[in-house]
Amino acid sequence: MHNNKNKTIKAFQYSIFGLAVLGSQLFHAQATQLDSINISSVEKNIRINDPYIAFFQPLDFSRTTFQYSSTKQNFKRVQTAGETGSFSFLSEGVYKLNDKIALSGRLKADKTTEEDVPYILSDERTTHSSFIYNPSYYWVSRAARWQKQSYFINGQFAYNPVKPVILQVGGEGVYAKSYRQNADPRPKVDDYKYKAFAKLGLRWKQHAIFGKLSYVHHYKGNDIMFVNMKGNVPANDSIYIRYNEGYGNQYIGNTQYKTSEYKMGGYIWGGEYAFNNANTHFSAGYDYKNLIERFYRVFEYQDANYNWQKDYTKYSGLKTDLHSFYLNFLGNYNGKKWASMVTYQDQQDTNYNYPLEYTSYRLEQKNLSWQNSVVWFNHKNEAFKILFDAAYGKNHVKDLSVVMDRKLSFFNYRLGVEKEFALQPSHKLAIGLSQNLYVPLEKEFNYQPYQSTKENIFATKIAQPDFAYDATPKIGLNFNASYIFDQNKIRYELFGSFSQTWLMNSTYKNQVDYNGRANHVALVGLNVYY
């Protein structure tokens, strides 16, 4: 059984690599125009997700990016790295092959080093989310360095066989490998995800109605090792493996289980209305996602013949129901290119303990986001961009096993401008500045120890500091600059940016040992457009 699984994993890795090479060559061979350099990231995402738009508003583009980023977080959620360094490669684009076929795709590879990551022995982090998605995992309190690699590929094929019919099919895959490097225990995590999706539409004049269907699969294996085989004992408190379940549940020590697997499957269905003409794209749609991820404890032992065997116990499950509504808009009027995306998501997660047959954990999240951009050019062919993003979020997590009830709502926005300056006919300098603000609105944290006089480490070391982080307003500034030049139908862009974020009151520092310094992110890289 496991040999078959290993063969499947190897086949998945080779297919990802092969598709990446093929896709890269396709975009390099086909896309040669430079008419899309100054479209915004909002428009790029809309066009890559729906390449059929090229049938109505042709716009070929391809971009390859090499980038290094460095992040220092002096204030953060607990299960997050204090410092991160990352090298990344990205290639993406859209190409209209002919009047009936359009292609889009995205390739990405990352190699990341994380420093000082505590309280988690899995590859997931709370950098961009208040919670670990599946609350069943192993942990130790000791922080350590992690090495991570990830590979992502996405490709879509849009086909207009006859005028009234539009078919769009595609798939994407992710392979990630992570391991803890410099301290016991040393987990090795292999993470595989793939998704297949299809979209079928009927078109009448400038209007179209689509039906959508997707299948999602996810597998994660986590094998925890010790260099010092005698280290996993309660006396070594900082490296003794414990198990977490739910949000705020008492940690349970269990020395025999050091290996675990996550297996998730689900589907997405939805519908969409779209309006398209030579200057306008508008779409409105709905998606429903239904996922179940199961957590398996794996016990390894030697049989009478000294062969290693594994016993699998289906221990817990997490069910996710996610409703999504969205609006997309692209417009080209009087020399100005407008792009806008509105997304609303309503998510509910519920856990289930299979051996004990109970549920205790529930997460409810609602998120509304709005992304906007407008781009235009002056008589010198210098671009000017205005960017505005806004979001409102609300989450409520409850764990009945320990009487933990946490509520939070927030608002944030980002406002930015960018201007190009022509130095020579084929050389430009671009400078941009943006400001962002995060403001918590509703804040409520209730915890009551239940049938226990022991300290709840999760509540005191993770839940309370994380809530203090989320309940603190923050303000940030970002400066970016790039040098752009064209040569032989290829455009090169050397870019860099630096951003800092500050806390606006003392809520966080009253809860956590904090040095008072700002967070910062610096990155440099090269974009190649061809």
NORDA-V120367 format. One record per residue. N is the residue number from 0. RES is the residue in one letter. PHI is phi as a letter, one per 20 degrees, with the letter a starting at -180 (NA if undefined). Layout:
n=N res=RES phi=PHI
n=N res=RES phi=PHI
This chain:
n=0 res=M phi=NA
n=1 res=H phi=f
n=2 res=N phi=f
n=3 res=N phi=f
n=4 res=K phi=f
n=5 res=N phi=f
n=6 res=K phi=f
n=7 res=T phi=f
n=8 res=I phi=f
n=9 res=K phi=f
n=10 res=A phi=f
n=11 res=F phi=f
n=12 res=Q phi=f
n=13 res=Y phi=f
n=14 res=S phi=f
n=15 res=I phi=f
n=16 res=F phi=f
n=17 res=G phi=f
n=18 res=L phi=f
n=19 res=A phi=f
n=20 res=V phi=f
n=21 res=L phi=f
n=22 res=G phi=f
n=23 res=S phi=f
n=24 res=Q phi=f
n=25 res=L phi=f
n=26 res=F phi=f
n=27 res=H phi=f
n=28 res=A phi=f
n=29 res=Q phi=e
n=30 res=A phi=e
n=31 res=T phi=c
n=32 res=Q phi=e
n=33 res=L phi=d
n=34 res=D phi=e
n=35 res=S phi=c
n=36 res=I phi=g
n=37 res=N phi=d
n=38 res=I phi=f
n=39 res=S phi=e
n=40 res=S phi=f
n=41 res=V phi=f
n=42 res=E phi=f
n=43 res=K phi=g
n=44 res=N phi=f
n=45 res=I phi=f
n=46 res=R phi=f
n=47 res=I phi=f
n=48 res=N phi=f
n=49 res=D phi=c
n=50 res=P phi=f
n=51 res=Y phi=f
n=52 res=I phi=g
n=53 res=A phi=f
n=54 res=F phi=f
n=55 res=F phi=d
n=56 res=Q phi=c
n=57 res=P phi=g
n=58 res=L phi=a
n=59 res=D phi=e
n=60 res=F phi=b
n=61 res=S phi=b
n=62 res=R phi=b
n=63 res=T phi=c
n=64 res=T phi=c
n=65 res=F phi=d
n=66 res=Q phi=b
n=67 res=Y phi=c
n=68 res=S phi=c
n=69 res=S phi=c
n=70 res=T phi=c
n=71 res=K phi=c
n=72 res=Q phi=d
n=73 res=N phi=e
n=74 res=F phi=c
n=75 res=K phi=a
n=76 res=R phi=f
n=77 res=V phi=f
n=78 res=Q phi=e
n=79 res=T phi=c
n=80 res=A phi=f
n=81 res=G phi=f
n=82 res=E phi=c
n=83 res=T phi=c
n=84 res=G phi=c
n=85 res=S phi=b
n=86 res=F phi=d
n=87 res=S phi=b
n=88 res=F phi=c
n=89 res=L phi=b
n=90 res=S phi=c
n=91 res=E phi=b
n=92 res=G phi=r
n=93 res=V phi=c
n=94 res=Y phi=b
n=95 res=K phi=e
n=96 res=L phi=f
n=97 res=N phi=a
n=98 res=D phi=f
n=99 res=K phi=d
n=100 res=I phi=c
n=101 res=A phi=c
n=102 res=L phi=c
n=103 res=S phi=b
n=104 res=G phi=a
n=105 res=R phi=b
n=106 res=L phi=c
n=107 res=K phi=b
n=108 res=A phi=c
n=109 res=D phi=c
n=110 res=K phi=c
n=111 res=T phi=c
n=112 res=T phi=d
n=113 res=E phi=d
n=114 res=E phi=d
n=115 res=D phi=l
n=116 res=V phi=d
n=117 res=P phi=d
n=118 res=Y phi=m
n=119 res=I phi=b
n=120 res=L phi=d
n=121 res=S phi=c
n=122 res=D phi=e
n=123 res=E phi=e
n=124 res=R phi=c
n=125 res=T phi=d
n=126 res=T phi=f
n=127 res=H phi=d
n=128 res=S phi=b
n=129 res=S phi=f
n=130 res=F phi=c
n=131 res=I phi=f
n=132 res=Y phi=g
n=133 res=N phi=e
n=134 res=P phi=f
n=135 res=S phi=d
n=136 res=Y phi=a
n=137 res=Y phi=e
n=138 res=W phi=b
n=139 res=V phi=c
n=140 res=S phi=f
n=141 res=R phi=f
n=142 res=A phi=e
n=143 res=A phi=b
n=144 res=R phi=e
n=145 res=W phi=c
n=146 res=Q phi=d
n=147 res=K phi=c
n=148 res=Q phi=c
n=149 res=S phi=b
n=150 res=Y phi=c
n=151 res=F phi=c
n=152 res=I phi=c
n=153 res=N phi=c
n=154 res=G phi=b
n=155 res=Q phi=c
n=156 res=F phi=c
n=157 res=A phi=d
n=158 res=Y phi=c
n=159 res=N phi=d
n=160 res=P phi=f
n=161 res=V phi=c
n=162 res=K phi=g
n=163 res=P phi=e
n=164 res=V phi=d
n=165 res=I phi=c
n=166 res=L phi=d
n=167 res=Q phi=c
n=168 res=V phi=c
n=169 res=G phi=a
n=170 res=G phi=b
n=171 res=E phi=b
n=172 res=G phi=b
n=173 res=V phi=c
n=174 res=Y phi=c
n=175 res=A phi=c
n=176 res=K phi=c
n=177 res=S phi=c
n=178 res=Y phi=b
n=179 res=R phi=e
n=180 res=Q phi=d
n=181 res=N phi=d
n=182 res=A phi=b
n=183 res=D phi=f
n=184 res=P phi=f
n=185 res=R phi=c
n=186 res=P phi=f
n=187 res=K phi=c
n=188 res=V phi=d
n=189 res=D phi=d
n=190 res=D phi=c
n=191 res=Y phi=c
n=192 res=K phi=c
n=193 res=Y phi=b
n=194 res=K phi=b
n=195 res=A phi=c
n=196 res=F phi=b
n=197 res=A phi=b
n=198 res=K phi=b
n=199 res=L phi=c
n=200 res=G phi=c
n=201 res=L phi=d
n=202 res=R phi=d
n=203 res=W phi=c
n=204 res=K phi=l
n=205 res=Q phi=e
n=206 res=H phi=d
n=207 res=A phi=b
n=208 res=I phi=c
n=209 res=F phi=d
n=210 res=G phi=d
n=211 res=K phi=c
n=212 res=L phi=b
n=213 res=S phi=c
n=214 res=Y phi=c
n=215 res=V phi=c
n=216 res=H phi=c
n=217 res=H phi=b
n=218 res=Y phi=c
n=219 res=K phi=c
n=220 res=G phi=d
n=221 res=N phi=c
n=222 res=D phi=d
n=223 res=I phi=d
n=224 res=M phi=d
n=225 res=F phi=c
n=226 res=V phi=f
n=227 res=N phi=e
n=228 res=M phi=f
n=229 res=K phi=e
n=230 res=G phi=f
n=231 res=N phi=e
n=232 res=V phi=c
n=233 res=P phi=g
n=234 res=A phi=f
n=235 res=N phi=e
n=236 res=D phi=g
n=237 res=S phi=f
n=238 res=I phi=c
n=239 res=Y phi=f
n=240 res=I phi=f
n=241 res=R phi=c
n=242 res=Y phi=d
n=243 res=N phi=d
n=244 res=E phi=b
n=245 res=G phi=n
n=246 res=Y phi=d
n=247 res=G phi=o
n=248 res=N phi=f
n=249 res=Q phi=f
n=250 res=Y phi=f
n=251 res=I phi=d
n=252 res=G phi=f
n=253 res=N phi=b
n=254 res=T phi=f
n=255 res=Q phi=e
n=256 res=Y phi=d
n=257 res=K phi=c
n=258 res=T phi=c
n=259 res=S phi=b
n=260 res=E phi=c
n=261 res=Y phi=d
n=262 res=K phi=c
n=263 res=M phi=c
n=264 res=G phi=b
n=265 res=G phi=a
n=266 res=Y phi=b
n=267 res=I phi=c
n=268 res=W phi=c
n=269 res=G phi=a
n=270 res=G phi=b
n=271 res=E phi=b
n=272 res=Y phi=d
n=273 res=A phi=c
n=274 res=F phi=c
n=275 res=N phi=c
n=276 res=N phi=b
n=277 res=A phi=f
n=278 res=N phi=d
n=279 res=T phi=c
n=280 res=H phi=c
n=281 res=F phi=c
n=282 res=S phi=b
n=283 res=A phi=c
n=284 res=G phi=b
n=285 res=Y phi=c
n=286 res=D phi=c
n=287 res=Y phi=c
n=288 res=K phi=d
n=289 res=N phi=c
n=290 res=L phi=c
n=291 res=I phi=c
n=292 res=E phi=d
n=293 res=R phi=d
n=294 res=F phi=d
n=295 res=Y phi=d
n=296 res=R phi=e
n=297 res=V phi=d
n=298 res=F phi=d
n=299 res=E phi=e
n=300 res=Y phi=b
n=301 res=Q phi=d
n=302 res=D phi=e
n=303 res=A phi=f
n=304 res=N phi=e
n=305 res=Y phi=m
n=306 res=N phi=e
n=307 res=W phi=f
n=308 res=Q phi=c
n=309 res=K phi=c
n=310 res=D phi=d
n=311 res=Y phi=d
n=312 res=T phi=d
n=313 res=K phi=f
n=314 res=Y phi=e
n=315 res=S phi=b
n=316 res=G phi=c
n=317 res=L phi=c
n=318 res=K phi=d
n=319 res=T phi=d
n=320 res=D phi=d
n=321 res=L phi=c
n=322 res=H phi=d
n=323 res=S phi=c
n=324 res=F phi=c
n=325 res=Y phi=b
n=326 res=L phi=c
n=327 res=N phi=c
n=328 res=F phi=b
n=329 res=L phi=c
n=330 res=G phi=b
n=331 res=N phi=c
n=332 res=Y phi=c
n=333 res=N phi=l
n=334 res=G phi=n
n=335 res=K phi=d
n=336 res=K phi=d
n=337 res=W phi=d
n=338 res=A phi=b
n=339 res=S phi=b
n=340 res=M phi=c
n=341 res=V phi=c
n=342 res=T phi=c
n=343 res=Y phi=c
n=344 res=Q phi=c
n=345 res=D phi=c
n=346 res=Q phi=c
n=347 res=Q phi=c
n=348 res=D phi=d
n=349 res=T phi=c
n=350 res=N phi=e
n=351 res=Y phi=b
n=352 res=N phi=e
n=353 res=Y phi=f
n=354 res=P phi=f
n=355 res=L phi=e
n=356 res=E phi=l
n=357 res=Y phi=b
n=358 res=T phi=c
n=359 res=S phi=c
n=360 res=Y phi=d
n=361 res=R phi=b
n=362 res=L phi=c
n=363 res=E phi=c
n=364 res=Q phi=c
n=365 res=K phi=c
n=366 res=N phi=c
n=367 res=L phi=c
n=368 res=S phi=c
n=369 res=W phi=b
n=370 res=Q phi=d
n=371 res=N phi=b
n=372 res=S phi=b
n=373 res=V phi=b
n=374 res=V phi=c
n=375 res=W phi=b
n=376 res=F phi=c
n=377 res=N phi=e
n=378 res=H phi=f
n=379 res=K phi=e
n=380 res=N phi=m
n=381 res=E phi=e
n=382 res=A phi=e
n=383 res=F phi=c
n=384 res=K phi=c
n=385 res=I phi=c
n=386 res=L phi=c
n=387 res=F phi=b
n=388 res=D phi=c
n=389 res=A phi=b
n=390 res=A phi=b
n=391 res=Y phi=c
n=392 res=G phi=c
n=393 res=K phi=b
n=394 res=N phi=c
n=395 res=H phi=b
n=396 res=V phi=d
n=397 res=K phi=c
n=398 res=D phi=c
n=399 res=L phi=f
n=400 res=S phi=f
n=401 res=V phi=c
n=402 res=V phi=l
n=403 res=M phi=d
n=404 res=D phi=c
n=405 res=R phi=c
n=406 res=K phi=c
n=407 res=L phi=b
n=408 res=S phi=c
n=409 res=F phi=b
n=410 res=F phi=c
n=411 res=N phi=b
n=412 res=Y phi=b
n=413 res=R phi=c
n=414 res=L phi=c
n=415 res=G phi=b
n=416 res=V phi=c
n=417 res=E phi=b
n=418 res=K phi=c
n=419 res=E phi=e
n=420 res=F phi=c
n=421 res=A phi=f
n=422 res=L phi=e
n=423 res=Q phi=b
n=424 res=P phi=g
n=425 res=S phi=d
n=426 res=H phi=c
n=427 res=K phi=c
n=428 res=L phi=d
n=429 res=A phi=d
n=430 res=I phi=c
n=431 res=G phi=c
n=432 res=L phi=b
n=433 res=S phi=b
n=434 res=Q phi=c
n=435 res=N phi=c
n=436 res=L phi=b
n=437 res=Y phi=c
n=438 res=V phi=c
n=439 res=P phi=f
n=440 res=L phi=d
n=441 res=E phi=e
n=442 res=K phi=c
n=443 res=E phi=b
n=444 res=F phi=c
n=445 res=N phi=c
n=446 res=Y phi=c
n=447 res=Q phi=c
n=448 res=P phi=g
n=449 res=Y phi=c
n=450 res=Q phi=l
n=451 res=S phi=b
n=452 res=T phi=d
n=453 res=K phi=f
n=454 res=E phi=f
n=455 res=N phi=e
n=456 res=I phi=f
n=457 res=F phi=f
n=458 res=A phi=f
n=459 res=T phi=e
n=460 res=K phi=d
n=461 res=I phi=c
n=462 res=A phi=f
n=463 res=Q phi=f
n=464 res=P phi=f
n=465 res=D phi=f
n=466 res=F phi=f
n=467 res=A phi=f
n=468 res=Y phi=f
n=469 res=D phi=f
n=470 res=A phi=e
n=471 res=T phi=d
n=472 res=P phi=f
n=473 res=K phi=c
n=474 res=I phi=c
n=475 res=G phi=b
n=476 res=L phi=c
n=477 res=N phi=c
n=478 res=F phi=c
n=479 res=N phi=c
n=480 res=A phi=b
n=481 res=S phi=b
n=482 res=Y phi=d
n=483 res=I phi=c
n=484 res=F phi=b
n=485 res=D phi=d
n=486 res=Q phi=b
n=487 res=N phi=l
n=488 res=K phi=m
n=489 res=I phi=c
n=490 res=R phi=d
n=491 res=Y phi=d
n=492 res=E phi=c
n=493 res=L phi=e
n=494 res=F phi=c
n=495 res=G phi=b
n=496 res=S phi=b
n=497 res=F phi=b
n=498 res=S phi=c
n=499 res=Q phi=c
n=500 res=T phi=c
n=501 res=W phi=c
n=502 res=L phi=f
n=503 res=M phi=d
n=504 res=N phi=b
n=505 res=S phi=e
n=506 res=T phi=g
n=507 res=Y phi=f
n=508 res=K phi=f
n=509 res=N phi=f
n=510 res=Q phi=d
n=511 res=V phi=c
n=512 res=D phi=f
n=513 res=Y phi=c
n=514 res=N phi=e
n=515 res=G phi=n
n=516 res=R phi=e
n=517 res=A phi=e
n=518 res=N phi=e
n=519 res=H phi=b
n=520 res=V phi=c
n=521 res=A phi=c
n=522 res=L phi=b
n=523 res=V phi=c
n=524 res=G phi=a
n=525 res=L phi=c
n=526 res=N phi=d
n=527 res=V phi=c
n=528 res=Y phi=d
n=529 res=Y phi=b
